[in-house]
Amino acid sequence: MPNLLKVVQDIEGYGADGITIHPRPDQRHIKYKDAIDLSKIVKSEFNIEGNPIDNFMDLVLKINPTQVTLVPDGVNNITSNSGWDTIQYSDFLYKKIQVLKSSGIRTSIFVNPDPKMVRGAYEIGADRIELYTFNYAHQFNINKEKAISEYYQSAKEANKLGIGINAGHDLNLLNISFFKEKISNLLEVSIGHALITESLYNGLENIISKYKEVLK
């Protein structure tokens, strides 16, 4: 407990538009088997993120999810800490994108907020970018206008090119409204850690009262 499949079904039932998972190279949380099991029950959009190593590519081609988001996470990374350099790795990413698109899978490239990286993603055929929002989230309480500036310019470039815009990393209920307001044509956000911790706090009072009621 919790049962992963039941949690995903409940999340969809509560109104989520999609399910995102990120099987890491070391499979320390979501495992490849989990991804296969989830592919049989997810009814909404299914987005699988990860580094396009051979095992990952084999996995997503077997599952054929709605979207695959390519992320340059290393084996020892605790979490994602940078987007792709879509210029330096253009040939590598282009080949991966072509394989995915040949199977009808929408592709998204995880990028830092830099118009050059957005254009690089467009030029290698990605359907979307996912803006890495760590810097925005961590600068938001200091100066939110400064925090959004690079993201606004990157989104402006994406809109000019006609490439879709996703976003994710450290977005939460406090900072996401301003982000959505400033980033036009934002198609999708992936919320993980904040959704769980905010759910814990919003539910603590209710759960404690239930235990008190049972134990009184």
N, C-alpha and C positions, 0 to 999 in steps of 0.2 A: 504494500500500500504506500503510495498510490499506484494503481494499475495504469500503465501508460496508455493503453488503448482506450480504457474508459475515460481517462482525463481528456484525451483528444476528442472523443465523441461528445463529452460534456462541453468542451470549449466551443466546438462547432454549434452545439445546441444553444449555447448562450449568445450566439450571434457573430462569432469570429468569421471573417471573410476568407481566411486561409490558415494553413498550418505550415510553419517553417521549422525545419530541423537542420542541425549542423553536425553531421558525424565527423569527428576529428580523426586525423591519421592514427592516433592511438586508441580510438573508440572508448574514451574514458567516461563518456556519459551516453549519448545516443549511439547505439551500435548499428552496424550494417543490418543485422537481423531485425532490429527495431524498424529500420527504414522499410524493409520488405513487408513486415507485418502491417505497418501503418498504411502502406500503399493499397492495401486491400480494403481499408475501412474509411479513409479520408474522402469526404464527399465534396469538400470545398477545394479551393486552390491548394496544391501541394508544391511547396518550394523547398528544394534541397540545396543547402550551401556546403561548399567545401573546396579543398585544394584538388585540382584535376589530376591527381596521381592515377595510375592505371586502375587500381582497385576501386577508386571512387567513380571513375568513368564507367567501369563495368557495372557497378551498382546502379547508377542512374539510367544507364541504357536499358538495364533489365526492368527497372521500375517504370520508366517513362513518365516522370512527374510533369506538372504544368510548367514549372520553371526550375532551372538550375542556375544558381548564383555562384560564380567562381570567385573564391577567396584565397589569397596567398598565405594561408596559415601554415606555419612550420610545425614539425612534430612536437617541439618543446614549448610552443606558444600556449600560455594559459588561456588567452582569448585573442581574438583578432586585434591586431595593433597597427595595421596599415592597409591601404588599398594597393591594387596593382599599379605598376608603372606600365601603362598600356602601350608605351612607345618602345621601351627596352624589350618587353616580352611580347611584342606584337605578333611575331611569327608563331610562337608557342600558343598563344591564346587564339589566334585565328584558326589554327588546326583543330583545337578543342571545340571551338564554336561551330565550325562546319560539321563536325561529327554529331554534335547535339542537335543542330538544326535539321540535319538530314533525317533525324528521328522525330521531328516535329516538336522538339522541346524549346520553349522560349528561353533565351539566355540573358543573363544579367552579369555585369562585371562590377565587382566591389572596388570603388575608387576613392581616393582622397579628393577633397573639394578643390579641384584645379581644372580650369577649362581645357587645358592641354590634354589632361588624362581623359576627360569626357570625349574630346574629339578623337583621341586615340581609340577609345572603345567603339565609337561610331565607325571609324575607318576599318576596323577588323570585323565588323558585321554584328556586333552585339545588339540585341533588341532593346536592352535597358542598361542603365547604370544603377548601382546602389551606392549612394553617398555615405561614406563612413563618418558618422556624426559624433565621434568622441570629442573632438575639439569644440564643436558647438555646445555640447552638453556641459563641458567643464568650464567654458567661458561664459555661459549664459547668465549666471548670477553676478558676474563682474561687469559685463557690458554686452547686453544681448544684441545690440545693433552691430557691434564689431564682430560678435560671435557668428552672426548670420551672413556677414559680407561675402566671404569666399563661397559659401553655399549658394547664395543668390546669384553670383556671377557664373557659377558652374551650371546652375539650373537654367540660366538665361542662354548659355551656350547649348545645352541639351535641347531646349525648346526650339532654338534656331535650327538645329540639325534634325530634329524630329525623332530623337531617341528618348525612350521612356525613362521616368525618374522614380526610383525607389530610394528608401533611406533606412538606416538602422544603426544602432549601437548607442546605448545610454540615453535614449529618448524616454521620457516619462510624462506623467500627467501635468507636471509643472512647466515643462519646456516645449511640449509638442504642439500646442496651439499656436504659439508664435512662429514656429517652424513652418507649419502648414500655411499660415497666413502669408508668409514671405516667399515660399517656394511654390510657384504656380505650376499647375499640372502634375502635382505630386500624386503618383498612382498607388503607392503601397509603402507601408512602414512595417518593419518587423520589430515587435516588442517582446522581450523575453524576461530578463532579470527584473525590470521595474514592474512588469505585470504581476509577477509572482509576489514580490515584496509588498506592493501596494494592495494586492488581494489579501495578504496576511494581515496587514494593518486594518483594512476595511472589514475584515471578518473576525478579528480577535475578540471584540466585545461580545459578539453573538455566540462564538464558540465557548468562551469562558462562562457565559450565562447558562449555556446548555449543560456544561459539566456541573455547575453549581446546582442546577435543577435536579440532575440525576443523583447527585451525591448528598443532597440535603437530608 
